[in-house]
Amino acid sequence: MPIYEYKCDNCSAQFELKYNLGDEPEPCPRCRGKVRRVFSPVPVIFKGSGFYITDSGGKNSEPST
């Protein structure tokens, strides 16, 4: 099962729980309040060539005007 991060609406406690996406999460372990899932950005790392304007064309191609 995946691990998701949750935040309590009442006491603002943040914690992680193992749940399927469709399951209903348990109440906050600290105050038994309603919890909400926290979405955070995922880092993207580009490796290799092809990510710059100088890498996209052939050696004989001219830049567009």
C-alpha angles and dihedrals in degrees: 000000000000123000117236131189118236135187126204117236092211108043100015092233114159122211142150127247134185108235142141112249094250097047122101110246122234120253121268111294091219104048104002090240128145115284131211127203115249117221117204130183119261117227116242120207119193113206128183133020127311100067099096131066090242091057098051102072137056123259093261097045119108124220115259117254 
